[in-house]
């Protein structure tokens, strides 16, 4: 919903259909670039942090709000995460539990002239499997072989039954094989090429990234001439840039700035509940949290409702007790879910004062440093002796894979809207975080992926969530984020996306 002062007395808002849904949907999404009443121009966008890389193989999905303007995913999805036939892959067929055939859109070219074909699909899937730094490697490890049958047909064999393959391919972004090999992964990150609505123009590290309209975009040219992306970690600074006209769009404005934007006749506010969730992780195999009672005590010490009320004013976030459940068709109900119980937490600690280090990001996500400080205070209130370890995002993600943390917090976004995304990503033997491995979870995960019906599959996922959250105490879900976007009144066609990745191809500017 988009609000401005000018419409304040008339239902305040312009209701728009979601153009993007599941995490991983590109700037193109399922919706073609369409005409609006706006005119061409260069849009100035300020995001919280500089992208870690512009190479989608190596990137976290949240940075697709920048490089997603250049790239398209293989499969489109709708707002509920269901695969659609409107993208680069126009059809898929599962001939057996481990055999898939994909049909590709004909006539599409990368902006450097290379054809988008089966060879390109085979190449990018294999890059996501074989590159040691590939962010999707854990998920893509399910793929056994990829064959280019002909120019527009790809055959994929998985190692085991995997009913979520189309959703997984919605976060694999097409890249031109010859150019990628010539530049290498590092070189491609400096000047990426895709099939998207915009083409890469320039990158001044530490300052800005500029993209220009792709006149030959296969969905139809975007309305904008280009986009200039800059970054400012402080939410107030992003709002200030918007207010002074130095930015046309400010991503992730804070709830404290909401009133200032809504009261400014030259600004608009766009808001949409997102799939992003702030979550706490415990290293279950590492002292001191190899003791399940300490994990349980920490989980019971955290008051998620108080976090939402005090730091988001009950408006910029929604308390969320589920990790996997929110990705199901109906939210599961567990018999004994862990609840805020500080007195119970104190009893579990039996008067001891365990020394722990709590790591969290600063300036990457809305209110992350304040949430980290608040959670640390809650832990101290029940008896933990907490060493705070706030980190900028680059250092956080550099250290986390090395197992440097014992308890940490960051905002996670499901790269595709299917329960396996969190199970495979966080809880199995081959997971990305590998923080709470248990053979029972691997067994239930395999059963969920082999299930013949969605109901059977979701029953297994409900068992996994109950076990992981309420018996193993692997994680503590905190809240879902409401995406807040500040806009100049010149901006038209902007859709606040559920996955926090705006579709820039449908945006225009008033003359």
Secondary structure, 3 states (H helix, E strand, C coil): CEECHHHCCCCCCECCCCCCCCCCCCCCCCCCCCCCCCECCEEEEEECCCCCCCCCCCCCHHHHHHHCCCCCECCEECCCCCEECCCCEEEEEEEECCEEEEEECCCCECCCCCECCHHHHHHHHHHHHHCCCCCCHHHHCCEEEEEEEECCEEEEEECCCCCCHHHHHCCCECCCHHHHHHHHHHHHHHCCCCCCCEEEEEEECCCEEEEEECCCCCCCCCCCCEEEEEECCCHHHHHHHHHCCCCCEEECCCHHHHHHHHCCCCEEEEEEEEEEEEEEEECCCCCCCCCHHHHHHHHHHCCHHHHHHHHCCCCCEEECCCCCHHHCCCCCCCCCCCCCCHHHHHHHHCCCCCEEEEEEECCCCCCHHHHHHHHHHHHHHHCCEEEEEEECHHHHHHHHCCCCCCEEEEEECCCCCCCHHHHHHHHCCCCCCCCCCCHHHHHHHHHHHHCCCHHHHHHHHHHHHHHHHHCCCCEEEEEEEEEEEEEECCEECCCCCCCCCCCHHHCEECC
